[in-house]
């Protein structure tokens, strides 16, 4: 994104999303079970806040990609972001599977157990975001091909993934499809983020990103912040109304289940958070470069922090040594240290990347 085209609140959201992901995974990995109690106000607050981390991460990814995609203002086949998006999809899915690779022997699978294969095929955040980007590209093509309004297409697509999950979740897809494919469709194979309903969040981010691209200066206006706040408030009102209806006719469902109340609640909170970041950007002309860099390196931060915490087929993670065994203070300290480590890593990557590019430039001149 060229500097003149950067939108500060997108940088803020991307950096916030990935660092929230780091702290959430760290505390969940190390916090002892004795501190995971409903009597603890602090733990309950953290648990509820953590429920918004993945939607923030996914919506921010959709905003950033679609903004860059439509900022080109070129026909689909001439848009360089098509190839880059497909490339990113492949990279994200590949890294997602590598992080769960079941054996350190690349071509020897005889020692891999059924349970290890099941873990390997689980669909995680990277798989889902990559797929969400591919869907954004596909629906952009449909919109241009059939001369449809892109906002209507994206809205219908998001609604489809949000609404149909209640049907797809009731089907035992493993009875009809091989596990590697069934894992993409529902939670019962162990997948944390199957495409129903989670792809809806990436596509929802695509709506906001497209709006920003087609209205290049709108983010500098107060009315944009007001409108975004009103949309967020509308979704919160829908969440409250849905909660009352579900509670009256279907019975209360626990928060972490993806009922419609939770979907509307997540969308409302994330949109309001975007409006807060947008309001901040009205008064801040620029932000520290390190925040922009953290936003650019979300993929690397995600992959590296997961390996540090949980390890891989080739490297043991710290979870192996201290699984759910630290105090509240110890877990918070571990989260702070890992966040600082990720920021340091990004700084060093950018520093040596700049030095490398400088050397290459000298060779060219």
C-alpha positions as CSV (number, residue, x, y, z in Angstrom):
1,X,0.0,0.0,0.0
2,X,1.6,3.3,-1.0
3,X,2.1,5.7,1.8
4,X,-0.3,8.2,0.4
5,X,-3.0,5.5,0.2
6,X,-2.5,4.0,3.7
7,X,-5.4,4.1,6.0
8,X,-4.3,4.4,9.6
9,X,-7.2,2.6,11.2
10,X,-6.6,-0.5,9.0
11,X,-3.0,-0.6,10.2
12,X,-4.2,-0.2,13.8
13,X,-6.8,-3.0,13.4
14,X,-4.4,-5.5,11.8
15,X,-1.7,-4.9,14.4
16,X,-4.3,-5.1,17.2
17,X,-5.8,-8.3,15.8
18,X,-2.6,-10.2,15.5
19,X,-1.3,-9.1,19.0
20,X,-4.6,-10.1,20.5
21,X,-4.2,-13.5,18.9
22,X,-0.8,-13.9,20.4
23,X,-1.9,-13.0,23.9
24,X,-5.0,-15.2,23.7
25,X,-3.0,-18.3,22.6
26,X,-0.3,-17.7,25.2
27,X,-2.5,-17.3,28.2
28,X,-4.7,-20.2,27.0
29,X,-1.6,-22.4,26.7
30,X,-0.1,-21.7,30.1
31,X,-2.9,-20.7,32.5
32,X,-3.5,-23.4,35.0
33,X,-7.0,-24.9,35.3
34,X,-7.4,-23.8,38.9
35,X,-7.5,-20.2,37.6
36,X,-10.1,-21.0,34.9
37,X,-13.1,-20.4,37.1
38,X,-16.4,-18.7,36.5
39,X,-15.9,-17.0,39.9
40,X,-13.0,-15.0,38.5
41,X,-14.1,-11.7,37.0
42,X,-10.8,-11.2,35.3
43,X,-10.8,-14.6,33.7
44,X,-14.4,-14.2,32.5
45,X,-13.6,-10.8,31.0
46,X,-10.6,-12.3,29.2
47,X,-12.6,-15.3,28.0
48,X,-15.3,-13.1,26.6
49,X,-12.9,-10.7,25.0
50,X,-11.0,-13.6,23.5
51,X,-14.2,-14.7,21.7
52,X,-13.8,-11.6,19.5
53,X,-10.2,-12.1,18.6
54,X,-10.7,-14.5,15.6
55,X,-13.5,-12.3,14.1
56,X,-11.3,-9.2,14.5
57,X,-8.4,-11.0,12.8
58,X,-10.6,-12.4,10.0
59,X,-12.6,-9.2,9.3
60,X,-9.4,-7.2,9.3
61,X,-7.9,-9.6,6.7
62,X,-10.9,-9.1,4.5
63,X,-10.8,-5.3,4.8
64,X,-7.1,-5.1,3.9
65,X,-7.3,-7.5,1.0
66,X,-10.5,-6.1,-0.6
67,X,-9.2,-2.5,-0.1
68,X,-6.1,-3.2,-2.1
69,X,-8.0,-5.3,-4.6
70,X,-10.5,-2.6,-5.6
71,X,-8.1,0.3,-5.2
72,X,-6.5,-0.8,-8.5
73,X,-9.8,0.0,-10.3
74,X,-8.9,-2.3,-13.1
75,X,-10.9,-5.1,-14.8
76,X,-10.7,-8.4,-13.1
77,X,-8.3,-10.1,-15.5
78,X,-5.9,-7.1,-15.4
79,X,-5.9,-6.8,-11.6
80,X,-2.6,-7.9,-10.2
81,X,-4.3,-8.6,-6.9
82,X,-6.0,-11.6,-8.4
83,X,-2.7,-13.5,-8.8
84,X,-1.4,-12.2,-5.5
85,X,-4.6,-13.3,-3.7
86,X,-4.5,-16.8,-5.2
87,X,-0.8,-17.0,-4.2
88,X,-1.7,-15.9,-0.7
89,X,-4.4,-18.5,-0.5
90,X,-2.0,-21.3,-1.4
91,X,0.7,-20.0,1.0
92,X,-1.8,-19.7,3.9
93,X,-3.3,-23.1,3.4
94,X,0.2,-24.7,3.0
95,X,1.5,-23.1,6.2
96,X,-1.6,-24.0,8.0
97,X,-1.1,-27.7,7.2
98,X,2.7,-27.5,7.8
99,X,2.0,-26.2,11.3
100,X,0.0,-29.4,12.0
101,X,2.2,-31.8,10.0
102,X,2.0,-35.1,11.9
103,X,5.6,-36.4,11.6
104,X,9.1,-35.1,11.3
105,X,9.7,-37.6,8.5
106,X,8.6,-35.8,5.4
107,X,7.7,-38.9,3.3
108,X,7.3,-41.6,6.0
109,X,3.8,-41.8,7.4
110,X,3.7,-45.4,8.8
111,X,4.1,-44.2,12.4
112,X,1.4,-41.6,12.2
113,X,-1.7,-42.5,14.3
114,X,-5.3,-41.8,13.3
115,X,-5.5,-39.1,16.0
116,X,-2.5,-37.3,14.5
117,X,-4.1,-37.5,11.0
118,X,-7.3,-36.0,12.5
119,X,-5.3,-33.1,14.0
120,X,-3.4,-32.6,10.7
121,X,-6.7,-32.2,8.7
122,X,-8.3,-29.7,11.1
123,X,-9.1,-26.4,9.5
124,X,-7.5,-23.5,11.5
125,X,-7.4,-19.7,11.1
126,X,-4.8,-19.6,8.4
127,X,-6.8,-22.1,6.2
128,X,-9.9,-20.1,6.7
129,X,-8.4,-16.6,6.0
130,X,-6.8,-18.0,2.8
131,X,-10.1,-19.5,1.7
132,X,-11.9,-16.2,2.6
133,X,-9.5,-14.3,0.3
134,X,-10.1,-16.8,-2.5
135,X,-13.9,-16.3,-2.0
136,X,-13.5,-12.6,-2.2
137,X,-11.7,-13.0,-5.5
138,X,-14.4,-15.4,-6.8
139,X,-17.3,-13.2,-5.9
140,X,-15.5,-10.2,-7.4
141,X,-15.3,-12.1,-10.6
142,X,-19.0,-13.1,-10.4
143,X,-19.9,-9.4,-9.8
144,X,-18.0,-8.2,-12.8
145,X,-19.0,-11.1,-15.1
146,X,-22.7,-10.7,-14.5
147,X,-22.6,-6.9,-13.9
148,X,-23.9,-7.2,-10.3
149,X,-23.4,-4.7,-7.5
150,X,-20.3,-5.9,-5.6
151,X,-21.8,-4.8,-2.2
152,X,-24.9,-6.9,-2.8
153,X,-22.9,-9.9,-3.9
154,X,-20.6,-9.7,-0.9
155,X,-23.6,-9.1,1.5
156,X,-25.5,-12.1,0.1
157,X,-22.3,-14.3,0.3
158,X,-21.7,-13.3,3.9
159,X,-25.3,-13.9,4.8
160,X,-25.1,-17.3,3.1
161,X,-22.2,-18.5,5.2
162,X,-23.6,-17.1,8.4
163,X,-27.1,-18.5,7.9
164,X,-26.4,-22.0,6.5
165,X,-24.1,-23.1,9.3
166,X,-27.0,-24.2,11.4
167,X,-27.8,-26.8,8.6
168,X,-24.2,-27.8,7.7
169,X,-23.3,-28.3,11.4
170,X,-26.1,-30.9,11.8
171,X,-24.8,-33.1,8.9
172,X,-22.1,-35.7,9.6
173,X,-20.0,-34.8,6.6
174,X,-17.5,-37.6,7.4
175,X,-20.1,-40.1,6.3
176,X,-20.2,-38.6,2.8
177,X,-16.7,-37.1,2.3
178,X,-13.1,-38.0,3.1
179,X,-12.0,-36.4,6.4
180,X,-9.7,-33.9,4.6
181,X,-12.7,-32.4,2.9
182,X,-15.3,-32.9,5.6
183,X,-13.1,-31.0,8.0
184,X,-13.7,-27.8,6.0
185,X,-17.5,-28.0,6.5
186,X,-18.1,-28.5,10.2
187,X,-16.6,-28.5,13.7
188,X,-17.1,-32.2,14.6
189,X,-13.8,-33.3,13.0
190,X,-12.0,-30.9,15.4
191,X,-11.8,-28.0,13.0
192,X,-11.8,-24.7,14.9
193,X,-12.7,-22.5,11.9
194,X,-14.7,-24.4,9.2
195,X,-15.9,-22.2,6.4
196,X,-19.4,-22.2,7.8
197,X,-19.9,-19.7,9.4
198,X,-16.4,-18.3,9.6
199,X,-15.9,-17.4,6.0
200,X,-18.7,-14.9,6.5
201,X,-16.4,-12.8,8.7
202,X,-13.7,-12.4,6.0
203,X,-16.4,-11.6,3.4
204,X,-17.9,-9.0,5.8
205,X,-14.5,-7.4,6.0
206,X,-14.5,-7.4,2.2
207,X,-17.6,-5.2,2.2
208,X,-15.9,-2.5,4.3
209,X,-12.6,-2.7,2.4
210,X,-14.5,-2.4,-0.9
211,X,-16.4,0.7,0.4
212,X,-13.1,2.3,1.4
213,X,-11.5,1.6,-1.9
214,X,-14.4,3.0,-3.9
215,X,-14.6,6.1,-1.6
216,X,-10.9,6.9,-1.2
217,X,-11.2,10.0,1.1
218,X,-14.2,8.9,3.1
219,X,-12.1,7.6,6.1
220,X,-10.9,11.2,6.7
221,X,-14.5,12.4,7.4
222,X,-16.3,12.4,10.7
223,X,-19.5,11.2,9.0
224,X,-17.7,8.0,8.1
225,X,-17.0,7.3,11.8
226,X,-20.6,8.2,12.7
227,X,-22.0,5.9,10.0
228,X,-19.7,3.0,10.9
229,X,-20.7,3.5,14.6
230,X,-24.4,3.3,13.6
231,X,-23.9,0.1,11.6
232,X,-22.1,-1.4,14.6
233,X,-24.9,-0.3,16.9
234,X,-27.5,-1.8,14.5
235,X,-25.8,-5.2,14.7
236,X,-25.7,-5.0,18.5
237,X,-29.4,-4.2,18.5
238,X,-30.0,-7.2,16.2
239,X,-27.9,-9.3,18.6
240,X,-30.0,-8.3,21.6
241,X,-33.3,-8.9,19.7
242,X,-32.0,-12.3,18.5
243,X,-31.0,-13.2,22.0
244,X,-34.5,-12.5,23.3
245,X,-36.1,-14.5,20.5
246,X,-33.7,-17.5,20.9
247,X,-34.1,-17.5,24.6
248,X,-37.9,-17.4,24.5
249,X,-38.4,-20.0,21.7
250,X,-35.3,-22.2,21.5
251,X,-33.6,-21.9,24.8
252,X,-30.3,-20.2,25.8
253,X,-27.1,-21.3,24.1
254,X,-23.7,-20.8,25.6
255,X,-21.6,-17.9,24.2
256,X,-18.9,-19.9,22.3
257,X,-21.5,-21.7,20.1
258,X,-22.0,-19.9,16.8
259,X,-25.7,-19.0,17.2
260,X,-27.1,-16.0,15.5
261,X,-26.9,-13.9,18.6
262,X,-23.1,-14.4,18.7
263,X,-22.7,-13.7,15.0
264,X,-24.5,-10.4,15.3
265,X,-22.7,-9.6,18.5
266,X,-19.3,-10.2,17.0
267,X,-20.1,-8.2,13.9
268,X,-21.4,-5.3,16.0
269,X,-18.4,-5.2,18.3
270,X,-15.8,-5.5,15.6
271,X,-17.5,-2.8,13.5
272,X,-17.6,-0.5,16.6
273,X,-14.0,-1.2,17.2
274,X,-13.2,-0.2,13.6
275,X,-15.2,3.0,14.2
276,X,-13.1,3.7,17.3
277,X,-9.9,3.2,15.4
278,X,-11.2,5.4,12.5
279,X,-12.0,8.1,15.1
280,X,-8.5,7.9,16.4
281,X,-7.1,8.2,12.9
282,X,-8.9,11.5,12.5
283,X,-6.7,13.1,15.1
284,X,-3.5,11.1,14.4
285,X,-1.8,12.0,11.2
286,X,0.6,9.1,11.4
287,X,1.4,6.2,13.6
288,X,4.7,4.6,14.7
289,X,6.3,2.7,11.9
290,X,6.5,-0.4,14.1
291,X,2.7,-0.6,14.2
292,X,2.5,-0.6,10.4
293,X,5.2,-3.2,10.3
294,X,3.3,-5.5,12.8
295,X,0.3,-5.1,10.5
296,X,2.3,-6.1,7.5
297,X,3.8,-9.2,9.1
298,X,0.6,-10.8,10.5
299,X,1.2,-14.1,8.7
300,X,4.8,-14.5,10.0
301,X,3.8,-13.4,13.5
302,X,1.0,-15.9,13.5
303,X,3.1,-18.8,12.3
304,X,6.1,-18.1,14.5
305,X,4.2,-17.6,17.7
306,X,2.2,-20.8,17.1
307,X,5.5,-22.7,16.7
308,X,7.0,-21.1,19.8
309,X,3.9,-22.1,21.9
310,X,2.9,-25.4,20.5
311,X,5.9,-26.5,18.4
312,X,5.8,-28.5,15.2
313,X,6.8,-31.9,13.9
314,X,10.4,-30.7,14.0
315,X,10.5,-28.3,17.0
316,X,9.1,-28.7,20.5
317,X,7.0,-25.8,21.8
318,X,7.0,-24.4,25.3
319,X,3.5,-25.9,25.8
320,X,5.2,-29.3,26.0
321,X,7.0,-28.2,29.2
322,X,4.5,-26.0,30.9
323,X,1.0,-27.1,29.7
324,X,-1.7,-25.1,31.6
325,X,0.6,-24.9,34.7
326,X,1.3,-21.2,35.3
327,X,-0.3,-18.8,37.6
328,X,-2.4,-15.8,36.4
329,X,0.6,-13.5,36.8
330,X,2.9,-15.9,35.1
331,X,0.6,-16.4,32.1
332,X,0.2,-12.6,31.7
333,X,4.0,-12.2,31.9
334,X,4.5,-14.9,29.3
335,X,2.0,-13.2,27.0
336,X,3.7,-9.8,27.4
337,X,7.1,-11.4,26.7
338,X,5.9,-13.2,23.6
339,X,4.3,-10.0,22.3
340,X,7.5,-8.1,22.8
341,X,9.4,-10.9,21.1
342,X,7.1,-10.7,18.1
343,X,7.5,-6.9,17.9
344,X,11.3,-7.3,18.1
345,X,11.2,-10.0,15.4
346,X,9.3,-7.7,13.1
347,X,11.7,-4.8,13.7
348,X,14.7,-7.0,12.9
349,X,13.0,-8.4,9.8
350,X,12.3,-4.9,8.5
351,X,15.8,-3.7,9.4
352,X,17.6,-6.5,7.6
353,X,15.1,-6.4,4.7
354,X,16.0,-2.7,4.3
355,X,19.7,-3.5,4.5
356,X,19.4,-6.3,2.0
357,X,17.4,-4.2,-0.5
358,X,20.0,-1.5,-0.1
359,X,22.8,-3.9,-1.1
360,X,20.8,-5.2,-4.1
361,X,20.2,-1.6,-5.2
362,X,24.0,-0.9,-5.1
363,X,24.6,-4.0,-7.2
364,X,22.1,-2.7,-9.8
365,X,23.7,0.8,-10.0
